[in-house]
Amino acid sequence: MSHTGAEAPAQPPSGEELRASAPQPHSPDESQALALPPPGVHRQVVRHGERRFVILDLPRVDDASLHALRATLQDLRPQALAVELDTQRLEWIGNQESWQALNLIDVLKARKGTLLNAYLALRIFQKRFGSFDGTEPGDEFRVAMEEAERSEAPLHLVDRDMTITGLRAWRRSPVWMRLLLILTMTFGSFRRTKARPASEHRDRVQRRLKRLERSLPAAKAAFVDERDAHLACSIEAIDAPEVVAVLSTVHADRVATLLQAGPRPEACSDAVPPKSLFSRIFPWVISAAIIATFTLGFALGDPSTIRQALLTWFLVNGVCTAIATSAALAHPLTILASSLSAPIVSLNPAVGAGMVGGLVQLLIAPPSIKELEQVGDDIARLKGWWQNRLAKIALVFILANLGSTIGTVVALLMFPDLFGS
């Protein structure tokens, strides 16, 4: 057989049906396998010029679909295999021991608390947009990695670095929308996602994407649209006449459409938007203003008024941080350390009360290996954020910083007139 007309996608990503005519297959048996993919694997075949791209995704990730994916990859015998991973996620998925041995103290000392929270948020995103039954996000990519190793096919990581995606979502969001972004990614997905039939999953994904675009357009652009373009560009850049790509359902259709049309290089930029001038200068301006106010107050003002201002600053900042940290059900020593450090670290934008609180909580109640392994499931439940000690560290980091920020604003509003009579 020289033509496999049955390769047309079951649900084409655009109104125009993707062409499925293929180059000469390796054998009649392979042609038959390609024409009839196992149930559970959604396949789209795209031809662009002399090249051919096979996009695979699993609308429902369970043991049966993972087995079907393995069989499909063995039948396809890809010349090049692409997976929706970046270097960091490859390490986490491919080397579980490295993830389990993660030194969280070093993570916080290196000011990578944001990266830790980004990982937890990504797990929520995957859980909410995927359909899993007895499996975990990334299991389909693990199968692809194993098959690439078995067949010695070149493995290509085609996803954008997770940190870049997070920074682009954060820095392109207006200041007032960043709190909503934190709440949505951290607390907005408590409902447990039920595994649904594959036929229902694609429609559900599209509905949720539309809701995400209405509420958080910058986050939707960074996490979905820009990654679609990056995936298409990276797959197209692979030097092979035929590329098989294993992607998640949320990206597969759009990537197939972009490959059909030909990716635009200008749409595939990985540049991280610089911090706005306001965000770079404002924290230091606030710190300088507070220090200058106290300094001038000591020189020119009434000593009793200065003492009152200092008391207001330390008390309000400390109390707000203590209340916020208590909401995370942190250890009493963590609450004490966060509240005592907040009035001081608030003057230094490079350090936050969340960093202090997270470090103390880690030293007092370090997560177990089991909790590291189960964090993906635990953070999908409301109780899990307080029960899982790794998730609680992230919660302390977020809430302590939020409490310190609120305390700073409230204290400034309560300052007496240091220069009044």
Phi, psi and chi 1 to 4 in degrees:
 res  aa     phi    psi   chi1   chi2   chi3   chi4
   1 MET       -  137.2  -63.8  173.9   62.3      -
   2 SER  -113.5   -1.4   59.5      -      -      -
   3 HIS  -142.9  131.3 -179.5   73.1      -      -
   4 THR  -116.7   78.0   54.3      -      -      -
   5 GLY   -64.0  -20.7      -      -      -      -
   6 ALA   -76.0    1.4      -      -      -      -
   7 GLU   -81.5    0.5  -73.0 -175.5   -8.1      -
   8 ALA   -60.0  143.6      -      -      -      -
   9 PRO   -64.8  146.1   24.0  -33.2      -      -
  10 ALA   -65.8  -36.2      -      -      -      -
  11 GLN  -134.7   90.7  -65.4 -176.5    4.3      -
  12 PRO   -61.7  143.6   20.8  -30.3      -      -
  13 PRO   -75.3   -4.5   27.0  -33.5      -      -
  14 SER  -143.0  172.9   65.2      -      -      -
  15 GLY   -65.6  -26.0      -      -      -      -
  16 GLU   -88.4  124.0 -178.9 -179.9   -3.8      -
  17 GLU   -68.5  134.6 -161.9  170.7   37.5      -
  18 LEU   -69.6  139.6  -61.4  176.5      -      -
  19 ARG   -73.8  137.5  -65.3 -176.9   57.3 -167.2
  20 ALA  -119.2   10.0      -      -      -      -
  21 SER   -67.7  133.4   56.5      -      -      -
  22 ALA  -114.7  162.3      -      -      -      -
  23 PRO   -68.1  175.2   22.3  -31.7      -      -
  24 GLN   -55.2  120.9  -67.8  -67.3  -29.5      -
  25 PRO   -69.0  162.5   24.9  -32.3      -      -
  26 HIS   -69.0  -32.5  -60.9  -73.5      -      -
  27 SER  -160.6  161.1   67.2      -      -      -
  28 PRO   -59.7  -37.5  -24.0   32.9      -      -
  29 ASP   -62.1  -42.1  -68.6  -20.3      -      -
  30 GLU   -66.2  -38.3  179.1 -178.2   -0.3      -
  31 SER   -61.4  -40.4  177.5      -      -      -
  32 GLN   -66.7  -38.9 -176.8  178.2    3.3      -
  33 ALA   -65.1  -39.9      -      -      -      -
  34 LEU   -67.5  -34.8  -68.7  176.6      -      -
  35 ALA   -71.3  -27.2      -      -      -      -
  36 LEU  -125.9   80.7  -60.1  171.7      -      -
  37 PRO   -67.4  150.9   26.0  -34.0      -      -
  38 PRO   -62.0  149.9  -19.5   30.8      -      -
  39 PRO   -59.3  144.2  -21.2   31.7      -      -
  40 GLY   101.5  -17.0      -      -      -      -
  41 VAL  -109.4  119.7  178.4      -      -      -
  42 HIS   -94.1  125.3 -176.3  -93.9      -      -
  43 ARG  -125.3  138.3 -172.0 -171.4   65.5 -126.4
  44 GLN  -128.9  131.9  -58.2  176.1   68.2      -
  45 VAL  -112.4  125.3 -178.6      -      -      -
  46 VAL  -122.7  130.5  179.5      -      -      -
  47 ARG  -109.9  132.1  -71.9 -172.2   60.4   89.4
  48 HIS  -136.1  106.7 -174.7   71.8      -      -
  49 GLY    65.9 -128.8      -      -      -      -
  50 GLU   -92.2    3.9  -61.8  -62.3  -38.9      -
  51 ARG  -104.8  158.7  -55.9 -170.6   64.6 -167.7
  52 ARG  -136.4  134.3  170.6  178.1  144.8  150.8
  53 PHE  -123.1  131.0  -55.0   97.3      -      -
  54 VAL  -112.6  115.5 -179.2      -      -      -
  55 ILE  -103.0  120.8  -50.7  -61.5      -      -
  56 LEU  -114.5  139.1  -55.4  176.2      -      -
  57 ASP  -148.8  160.1   70.5  -85.2      -      -
  58 LEU  -114.6  103.0  -55.6 -177.1      -      -
  59 PRO   -58.0  -33.0  -24.4   34.8      -      -
  60 ARG  -129.7  118.9  174.3 -171.9  170.8  105.2
  61 VAL   -95.8  107.4 -176.8      -      -      -
  62 ASP  -143.2 -178.7   53.9   20.9      -      -
  63 ASP   -60.5  -38.8  -70.4  -21.3      -      -
  64 ALA   -66.2  -43.7      -      -      -      -
  65 SER   -70.6  -33.3   64.3      -      -      -
  66 LEU   -64.8  -40.5  -68.1  175.6      -      -
  67 HIS   -63.8  -40.4  179.6   75.8      -      -
  68 ALA   -65.2  -38.5      -      -      -      -
  69 LEU   -63.2  -42.8  174.8   62.5      -      -
  70 ARG   -60.8  -43.2 -169.2 -178.0  -60.4  -83.5
  71 ALA   -65.0  -39.1      -      -      -      -
  72 THR   -63.3  -44.9  -59.5      -      -      -
  73 LEU   -65.1  -36.5  -68.1  173.3      -      -
  74 GLN   -67.2  -34.6  -69.2  174.2   -2.8      -
  75 ASP   -73.2  -38.2  -72.5  -23.9      -      -
  76 LEU   -71.4  -31.8  -72.8  171.6      -      -
  77 ARG    46.3   65.9  -71.2 -178.5  -76.0  175.7
  78 PRO   -64.9  142.9   22.6  -32.7      -      -
  79 GLN   -73.7  -31.1  -58.7  173.5   16.1      -
  80 ALA  -147.4  136.8      -      -      -      -
  81 LEU  -120.3  123.8 -178.0   58.1      -      -
  82 ALA  -109.5  142.0      -      -      -      -
  83 VAL  -130.7  150.8  -68.9      -      -      -
  84 GLU   -81.4   68.6 -175.2 -170.5  -49.2      -
  85 LEU  -138.3  155.9  -66.1  173.8      -      -
  86 ASP  -111.6 -178.7   62.5  -11.3      -      -
  87 THR   -62.1  -42.9  -56.3      -      -      -
  88 GLN   -66.0  -44.5 -175.2   63.8   66.7      -
  89 ARG   -69.0  -31.6  -70.7  170.5   62.7 -160.0
  90 LEU   -60.5  -41.8  173.4   68.4      -      -
  91 GLU   -65.3  -41.7 -178.3  178.8  -10.5      -
  92 TRP   -67.7  -39.7  -72.4  -17.0      -      -
  93 ILE   -79.4  -42.6  -69.5  177.1      -      -
  94 GLY   -83.1  -18.3      -      -      -      -
  95 ASN  -134.4   80.2 -172.4   -2.9      -      -
  96 GLN   -61.3  -32.8  -70.5  -71.0  -20.3      -
  97 GLU   -64.3  -35.8  -66.2 -179.5   -2.5      -
  98 SER   -64.3  -42.1  174.2      -      -      -
  99 TRP   -66.2  -40.7  165.1 -119.8      -      -
 100 GLN   -67.1  -31.0  -66.5  173.3   -5.8      -
 101 ALA   -90.5   11.1      -      -      -      -
 102 LEU   -58.2  127.9  179.6   64.3      -      -
 103 ASN   -88.2   99.7 -170.6  -32.4      -      -
 104 LEU   -69.2  -26.7  -63.9 -179.2      -      -
 105 ILE   -63.1  -44.1  -64.5  178.8      -      -
 106 ASP   -64.9  -34.2  -71.1  -18.1      -      -
 107 VAL   -60.9  -46.7  169.0      -      -      -
 108 LEU   -72.3  -37.2  -67.3  176.9      -      -
 109 LYS   -64.2  -33.6  -76.8 -176.7  177.0  179.1
 110 ALA   -82.9    9.9      -      -      -      -
 111 ARG    59.0   42.3  -62.5  176.3   58.2 -163.1
 112 LYS  -110.0   24.7  -68.5 -174.6  177.5  179.5
 113 GLY   -60.2  -35.2      -      -      -      -
 114 THR   -64.0  -39.0  -57.9      -      -      -
 115 LEU   -64.1  -40.1  176.5   60.8      -      -
 116 LEU   -61.4  -45.8  176.3   61.9      -      -
 117 ASN   -65.6  -35.5  -73.9  -47.1      -      -
 118 ALA   -63.1  -38.9      -      -      -      -
 119 TYR   -63.9  -44.9  170.4   74.6      -      -
 120 LEU   -63.9  -40.7  -61.5  179.6      -      -
 121 ALA   -64.6  -38.5      -      -      -      -
 122 LEU   -64.1  -36.7 -179.1   61.0      -      -
 123 ARG   -62.6  -40.6  -65.0  -77.9  -66.9 -171.6
 124 ILE   -62.5  -45.3  -73.1 -178.9      -      -
 125 PHE   -57.7  -45.3 -175.7   86.1      -      -
 126 GLN   -66.0  -40.3  -67.9  172.4  -37.2      -
 127 LYS   -65.2  -39.2  -75.1  -79.0 -172.2  179.8
 128 ARG   -76.0  -30.4  -65.5  -63.2  -68.7  139.3
 129 PHE  -100.6   -4.2  -78.2   86.8      -      -
 130 GLY  -108.4  171.8      -      -      -      -
 131 SER  -127.3  109.8  179.6      -      -      -
 132 PHE  -124.8  138.0  -56.4   93.2      -      -
 133 ASP  -133.7   97.2 -175.5    9.3      -      -
 134 GLY    73.8   15.5      -      -      -      -
 135 THR  -131.3  175.8   55.9      -      -      -
 136 GLU  -123.1  153.7  -73.4  -67.3  -40.7      -
 137 PRO   -56.2  132.2  -25.5   34.2      -      -
 138 GLY    99.0   -7.8      -      -      -      -
 139 ASP   -63.4  -34.8  -79.0   -7.7      -      -
 140 GLU   -67.0  -32.0   65.1  -89.7   42.4      -
 141 PHE   -75.0  -31.9  -53.7  135.6      -      -
 142 ARG   -64.0  -40.5 -175.3 -179.8  -68.5  109.9
 143 VAL   -61.6  -44.2  167.9      -      -      -
 144 ALA   -62.2  -40.5      -      -      -      -
 145 MET   -63.0  -42.1  -69.2  160.3   52.5      -
 146 GLU   -63.9  -41.0  -67.5  170.8   -5.2      -
 147 GLU   -69.6  -35.0  -74.1  -55.4  -50.2      -
 148 ALA   -64.2  -40.6      -      -      -      -
 149 GLU   -67.7  -40.0 -177.5  177.0    1.1      -
 150 ARG   -65.5  -42.9 -176.4 -165.7   62.6   81.5
 151 SER   -91.2   -3.8   63.1      -      -      -
 152 GLU    61.0   29.1  -61.5 -177.1   -9.7      -
 153 ALA   -80.7  142.0      -      -      -      -
 154 PRO   -60.5  131.4  -19.8   31.2      -      -
 155 LEU  -103.4  128.1 -178.2   68.4      -      -
 156 HIS  -119.4  129.5  -61.6  -91.5      -      -
 157 LEU   -90.6  117.1  -50.9 -179.5      -      -
 158 VAL  -115.3    2.0  -66.7      -      -      -
 159 ASP   -88.5  160.2 -158.5    1.2      -      -
 160 ARG   -81.0  149.5 -176.2  167.9   65.2 -175.7
 161 ASP   -54.5  132.0 -175.6  -87.5      -      -
 162 MET   -60.2  -37.4 -179.3  177.5   59.0      -
 163 THR   -64.6  -40.4  -55.0      -      -      -
 164 ILE   -63.0  -43.3  -66.2  176.7      -      -
 165 THR   -60.8  -45.2  -63.4      -      -      -
 166 GLY   -63.3  -42.2      -      -      -      -
 167 LEU   -66.5  -38.9  -74.1  174.0      -      -
 168 ARG   -66.2  -39.6  -72.6 -176.0   65.7   87.5
 169 ALA   -65.1  -41.1      -      -      -      -
 170 TRP   -70.8  -49.6  179.8 -102.3      -      -
 171 ARG   -77.2  -18.3  -66.4 -177.4 -179.8  176.4
 172 ARG   -92.9   -2.4  -65.1 -178.7   64.0 -174.3
 173 SER   -90.1  138.4  -63.2      -      -      -
 174 PRO   -59.0  155.3  -19.9   30.6      -      -
 175 VAL   -55.1  -43.3  174.7      -      -      -
 176 TRP   -68.5  -20.9   60.8  -90.8      -      -
 177 MET   -91.3  -10.5 -165.9  175.3  -74.1      -
 178 ARG   -68.9  -36.6  -68.2 -179.7 -179.9 -179.3
 179 LEU   -63.3  -40.8  178.7   59.6      -      -
 180 LEU   -62.9  -37.7  178.0   60.4      -      -
 181 LEU   -62.6  -44.5  175.6   60.1      -      -
 182 ILE   -61.7  -47.2  -67.6  174.2      -      -
 183 LEU   -64.1  -39.6  -65.2  175.6      -      -
 184 THR   -67.0  -48.5  -60.6      -      -      -
 185 MET   -74.6  -24.3  -63.4  -56.0  -65.3      -
 186 THR   -97.8  -45.9  -53.3      -      -      -
 187 PHE  -114.8   -4.4  -60.0  106.1      -      -
 188 GLY   -88.3    5.3      -      -      -      -
 189 SER  -133.0   47.9  -58.5      -      -      -
 190 PHE   -76.1  -26.2  -70.5  136.9      -      -
 191 ARG   -65.1  134.2  -70.1  178.5  -58.6  159.8
 192 ARG   -74.8  131.0  -54.1 -166.6   72.2  169.8
 193 THR   -79.4  123.8  -58.6      -      -      -
 194 LYS   -86.6  141.3  -62.3 -179.8 -179.9  179.2
 195 ALA   -67.2  129.1      -      -      -      -
 196 ARG  -118.5  161.2  -61.8  174.8 -178.9  -91.4
 197 PRO   -58.3  146.7  -22.5   31.8      -      -
 198 ALA   -58.3  -32.5      -      -      -      -
 199 SER   -66.4  -25.6   58.0      -      -      -
 200 GLU   -91.6  -21.0  -59.7  178.6    8.5      -
 201 HIS   -67.1  -40.4 -178.6   59.7      -      -
 202 ARG   -62.7  -42.2  -90.9 -179.1  153.7   70.7
 203 ASP   -64.6  -39.2  -69.1  -21.2      -      -
 204 ARG   -64.5  -40.0 -174.8  170.8   64.1   95.8
 205 VAL   -61.5  -44.9  166.0      -      -      -
 206 GLN   -64.8  -37.1  -66.5  -55.8  -43.0      -
 207 ARG   -65.2  -41.7  -71.0 -164.9  -59.6  -91.3
 208 ARG   -70.5  -34.3  -71.7 -174.1  172.8  175.7
 209 LEU   -64.4  -39.2  -73.7  176.9      -      -
 210 LYS   -65.4  -39.6  -70.4  179.3 -180.0  178.1
 211 ARG   -66.2  -39.7  -71.7 -160.4  -61.9  -93.4
 212 LEU   -64.3  -39.0  179.6   62.4      -      -
 213 GLU   -66.4  -35.6 -174.5  170.9   20.8      -
 214 ARG   -69.6  -39.9  -72.8 -165.8  -61.2  -92.2
 215 SER   -87.5  -38.9   58.7      -      -      -
 216 LEU  -137.2   75.8  -66.2  167.5      -      -
 217 PRO   -61.7  -39.1   19.9  -31.7      -      -
 218 ALA   -66.8  -39.0      -      -      -      -
 219 ALA   -67.8  -41.1      -      -      -      -
 220 LYS   -63.6  -40.4 -165.9  -97.9 -175.2  178.5
 221 ALA   -62.6  -44.3      -      -      -      -
 222 ALA   -72.6  -44.2      -      -      -      -
 223 PHE   -80.4  -24.9  -82.0   97.8      -      -
 224 VAL  -119.4  -65.4 -178.7      -      -      -
 225 ASP   -62.2  -49.7  -60.1  -24.1      -      -
 226 GLU   -66.7  -36.3  -66.8  177.3    3.7      -
 227 ARG   -68.6  -34.3  -73.2  177.2   64.4 -153.3
 228 ASP   -56.1  -49.0  -72.2  -15.7      -      -
 229 ALA   -64.5  -41.2      -      -      -      -
 230 HIS   -63.6  -44.4 -179.5   94.3      -      -
 231 LEU   -60.5  -44.8  -70.5  165.8      -      -
 232 ALA   -63.3  -44.1      -      -      -      -
 233 CYS   -62.8  -43.2  -73.0      -      -      -
 234 SER   -66.8  -39.7  -60.9      -      -      -
 235 ILE   -67.1  -42.9  -66.6  171.4      -      -
 236 GLU   -64.4  -29.5 -160.9  -85.0  -23.2      -
 237 ALA   -78.6  -10.1      -      -      -      -
 238 ILE   -67.6  129.9  -64.0  173.4      -      -
 239 ASP   -84.1   81.2 -173.7   15.7      -      -
 240 ALA  -160.5  141.9      -      -      -      -
 241 PRO   -67.6  -25.7   21.8  -31.8      -      -
 242 GLU  -135.0  129.4  178.7  176.2  -71.5      -
 243 VAL  -126.1  131.6  179.4      -      -      -
 244 VAL  -105.3  126.5  175.9      -      -      -
 245 ALA  -120.9  131.0      -      -      -      -
 246 VAL  -103.8  113.9  179.0      -      -      -
 247 LEU  -125.5  167.4  -53.2  177.6      -      -
 248 SER   -80.9  157.5   57.4      -      -      -
 249 THR   -61.2  -32.7  -58.5      -      -      -
 250 VAL   -64.3  -21.7   72.1      -      -      -
 251 HIS  -110.3  -21.8  -64.2  -68.2      -      -
 252 ALA   -59.2  -47.3      -      -      -      -
 253 ASP   -65.0  -46.4  -69.3  -12.4      -      -
 254 ARG   -67.2  -38.1  178.4   61.2  178.5  164.3
 255 VAL   -63.9  -40.9  169.6      -      -      -
 256 ALA   -61.3  -41.5      -      -      -      -
 257 THR   -63.5  -43.8  -59.7      -      -      -
 258 LEU   -65.3  -38.7  -68.0  173.1      -      -
 259 LEU   -66.9  -36.5  -72.7  171.3      -      -
 260 GLN   -63.2  -41.8  178.0   73.9   16.1      -
 261 ALA   -81.4  -21.5      -      -      -      -
 262 GLY    95.3  111.6      -      -      -      -
 263 PRO   -60.7  147.0  -17.9   30.4      -      -
 264 ARG   -95.7  120.7  -62.9  177.1  -59.5  157.6
 265 PRO   -57.6  -33.8  -24.4   33.3      -      -
 266 GLU   -66.8  -18.7   64.1  -87.3   12.7      -
 267 ALA   -89.6    2.5      -      -      -      -
 268 CYS  -111.8   25.6  -52.2      -      -      -
 269 SER   -71.6  140.6  172.8      -      -      -
 270 ASP  -107.0   12.9  -70.0  -21.6      -      -
 271 ALA   -64.2  137.1      -      -      -      -
 272 VAL   -89.0  122.9  176.3      -      -      -
 273 PRO   -58.3  133.7  -19.8   30.6      -      -
 274 PRO   -66.4  156.3   25.4  -33.1      -      -
 275 LYS   -61.3  142.5  -71.7 -175.4  177.2 -179.1
 276 SER   -65.5  156.3   64.8      -      -      -
 277 LEU   -58.1  -37.3 -177.3   62.9      -      -
 278 PHE   -62.3  -47.4  175.4   82.2      -      -
 279 SER   -69.3  -27.0   63.5      -      -      -
 280 ARG   -77.5  -37.6  -68.4 -161.3  -55.1  -92.7
 281 ILE   -93.8  -36.4  -64.4  178.8      -      -
 282 PHE   -55.3  -46.9 -177.9   72.4      -      -
 283 PRO   -59.5  -39.8  -22.6   34.6      -      -
 284 TRP   -71.0  -34.6  -67.3  103.2      -      -
 285 VAL   -63.5  -43.6  169.9      -      -      -
 286 ILE   -61.6  -46.3  -67.7  -65.6      -      -
 287 SER   -60.8  -46.3  -59.6      -      -      -
 288 ALA   -63.3  -38.8      -      -      -      -
 289 ALA   -65.6  -41.2      -      -      -      -
 290 ILE   -64.9  -47.1  -65.1  170.6      -      -
 291 ILE   -63.0  -42.5  -65.0  173.0      -      -
 292 ALA   -64.3  -38.2      -      -      -      -
 293 THR   -62.2  -46.7  -61.1      -      -      -
 294 PHE   -65.8  -41.1  -77.2  123.4      -      -
 295 THR   -63.0  -48.6  -58.0      -      -      -
 296 LEU   -66.8  -33.8  -69.3  174.5      -      -
 297 GLY   -64.5  -42.1      -      -      -      -
 298 PHE   -63.2  -35.6  -84.3  115.2      -      -
 299 ALA   -79.7  -35.8      -      -      -      -
 300 LEU  -118.5  -20.2  -55.1  173.9      -      -
 301 GLY   -96.4 -178.7      -      -      -      -
 302 ASP   -76.7  127.7 -179.5   19.3      -      -
 303 PRO   -55.9  -36.4  -26.5   35.3      -      -
 304 SER   -66.8  -36.2   62.4      -      -      -
 305 THR   -67.2  -38.2  -56.0      -      -      -
 306 ILE   -65.1  -42.5  -60.7  -56.5      -      -
 307 ARG   -62.4  -38.9  -74.1 -166.6  -65.1  -90.6
 308 GLN   -64.7  -39.8 -177.4 -177.4   -6.7      -
 309 ALA   -65.6  -43.0      -      -      -      -
 310 LEU   -63.6  -43.1  -77.3  173.2      -      -
 311 LEU   -62.2  -42.4  179.6   62.1      -      -
 312 THR   -60.4  -45.8  -61.0      -      -      -
 313 TRP   -60.9  -50.8  172.9 -102.2      -      -
 314 PHE   -70.5  -40.8  -83.2   86.4      -      -
 315 LEU   -69.3  -50.6 -173.1   61.0      -      -
 316 VAL   -65.7  -45.4  172.5      -      -      -
 317 ASN   -62.7  -44.2 -148.9  -46.7      -      -
 318 GLY   -67.2  -42.2      -      -      -      -
 319 VAL   -66.1  -44.5  168.5      -      -      -
 320 CYS   -61.4  -41.4  -72.6      -      -      -
 321 THR   -66.8  -39.5  -56.3      -      -      -
 322 ALA   -63.7  -42.2      -      -      -      -
 323 ILE   -63.3  -45.9  -67.2  173.7      -      -
 324 ALA   -64.2  -41.8      -      -      -      -
 325 THR   -69.0  -33.8  -48.2      -      -      -
 326 SER   -64.5  -31.6  -61.8      -      -      -
 327 ALA   -63.0  -24.3      -      -      -      -
 328 ALA   -84.2    1.6      -      -      -      -
 329 LEU    55.9   40.8  -59.7 -177.2      -      -
 330 ALA   -71.8  164.4      -      -      -      -
 331 HIS   -63.1  145.7 -169.1  -83.4      -      -
 332 PRO   -53.2  -37.2  -28.0   34.4      -      -
 333 LEU   -67.8  -32.9  -69.7  178.6      -      -
 334 THR   -66.0  -43.4  -59.7      -      -      -
 335 ILE   -61.7  -43.4  -61.7  173.0      -      -
 336 LEU   -64.1  -46.7 -179.6   62.9      -      -
 337 ALA   -63.6  -41.5      -      -      -      -
 338 SER   -65.4  -44.5  -60.5      -      -      -
 339 SER   -69.7  -36.3   59.6      -      -      -
 340 LEU   -71.8  -34.0  -68.7  178.3      -      -
 341 SER   -84.1  -23.5   64.3      -      -      -
 342 ALA   -56.2  -47.0      -      -      -      -
 343 PRO   -62.5  -24.9  -21.3   33.2      -      -
 344 ILE   -88.2  -49.4  -59.5  172.7      -      -
 345 VAL   -70.2  -18.4  -61.4      -      -      -
 346 SER   -63.3  -21.9  -64.0      -      -      -
 347 LEU   -83.6   -6.2  -59.2  176.1      -      -
 348 ASN  -124.1  105.7 -177.4    0.6      -      -
 349 PRO   -62.2  -18.2  -19.7   32.0      -      -
 350 ALA   -77.6  -14.3      -      -      -      -
 351 VAL  -129.1  144.2 -178.0      -      -      -
 352 GLY  -130.0  160.0      -      -      -      -
 353 ALA   -62.2  -29.6      -      -      -      -
 354 GLY   -64.6  -34.6      -      -      -      -
 355 MET   -66.4  -42.6 -172.8  178.5  -59.5      -
 356 VAL   -65.9  -48.7  176.0      -      -      -
 357 GLY   -62.7  -42.4      -      -      -      -
 358 GLY   -63.0  -39.1      -      -      -      -
 359 LEU   -67.2  -44.1 -179.5   58.4      -      -
 360 VAL   -64.9  -43.1  173.8      -      -      -
 361 GLN   -61.5  -37.7 -176.7   69.3   24.3      -
 362 LEU   -66.1  -42.3  172.5   60.4      -      -
 363 LEU   -66.8  -36.1  -66.8  173.1      -      -
 364 ILE   -80.3  -42.0  -65.8  173.6      -      -
 365 ALA  -133.3   71.7      -      -      -      -
 366 PRO   -65.8  142.4   24.3  -33.1      -      -
 367 PRO   -67.0  148.8  -15.7   29.1      -      -
 368 SER   -85.1  165.9   66.2      -      -      -
 369 ILE   -60.3  -40.2  -63.1  -61.0      -      -
 370 LYS   -61.2  -39.0 -176.8  178.1 -179.5 -179.8
 371 GLU   -69.4  -34.9  -73.4  172.7  -48.0      -
 372 LEU   -62.6  -40.3  -67.2  175.7      -      -
 373 GLU   -71.6  -31.6  -66.3  174.2  -20.8      -
 374 GLN   -97.5    3.2  -66.3 -179.1  -17.5      -
 375 VAL   -60.0  -34.4   66.6      -      -      -
 376 GLY   -60.9  -40.3      -      -      -      -
 377 ASP   -76.7  -39.5  -70.2  -31.4      -      -
 378 ASP   -65.4  -39.3  -70.7  -18.3      -      -
 379 ILE   -75.7   -6.9   61.7  177.7      -      -
 380 ALA   -82.6   -4.9      -      -      -      -
 381 ARG  -116.4  148.3  -59.4  178.8  -67.1  111.9
 382 LEU   -59.9  -47.3  176.2   57.9      -      -
 383 LYS   -64.6  -29.0  -67.4 -179.1  179.8  179.5
 384 GLY   -60.8  -30.9      -      -      -      -
 385 TRP   -65.0  -27.6  -77.8   92.4      -      -
 386 TRP   -96.8  -23.9  -76.2  -95.4      -      -
 387 GLN   -85.5  -38.4  -67.2  174.6  -18.3      -
 388 ASN   -82.2  123.0 -174.0  -67.8      -      -
 389 ARG   -69.6  -27.9  -75.4  179.3  -73.7 -176.0
 390 LEU   -69.4  -44.5  173.7   60.0      -      -
 391 ALA   -64.4  -34.5      -      -      -      -
 392 LYS   -65.5  -35.8 -179.8  178.4  -75.1 -169.8
 393 ILE   -60.9  -43.5  -68.6  171.3      -      -
 394 ALA   -63.8  -38.5      -      -      -      -
 395 LEU   -65.0  -42.0 -158.6   58.8      -      -
 396 VAL   -61.6  -43.7  168.5      -      -      -
 397 PHE   -57.2  -45.4  178.0   83.8      -      -
 398 ILE   -71.5  -50.9  -66.1  171.4      -      -
 399 LEU   -71.1  -35.6  -66.3 -178.1      -      -
 400 ALA   -64.8  -42.4      -      -      -      -
 401 ASN   -63.7  -40.2  -79.7  -28.7      -      -
 402 LEU   -65.0  -43.9  179.7   61.1      -      -
 403 GLY   -63.7  -40.2      -      -      -      -
 404 SER   -65.1  -39.1  179.3      -      -      -
 405 THR   -64.4  -44.2  -59.4      -      -      -
 406 ILE   -62.8  -42.1  -66.1  173.9      -      -
 407 GLY   -61.7  -39.1      -      -      -      -
 408 THR   -62.5  -45.5  -61.8      -      -      -
 409 VAL   -64.8  -45.9  174.0      -      -      -
 410 VAL   -63.6  -43.2  173.1      -      -      -
 411 ALA   -61.9  -42.2      -      -      -      -
 412 LEU   -62.5  -37.9  -70.4  174.7      -      -
 413 LEU   -69.6  -25.2  -65.9  175.7      -      -
 414 MET   -93.0   -5.5  -66.1  176.4   63.2      -
 415 PHE   -55.8  132.0  -94.2    2.4      -      -
 416 PRO   -73.3  168.4   27.2  -33.3      -      -
 417 ASP   -77.5  101.8 -174.9    3.4      -      -
 418 LEU   -67.7  -23.7  -61.3  179.3      -      -
 419 PHE  -105.4    9.1  -55.6  102.8      -      -
 420 GLY   -78.7  167.7      -      -      -      -
 421 SER   -78.0      -   55.7      -      -      -
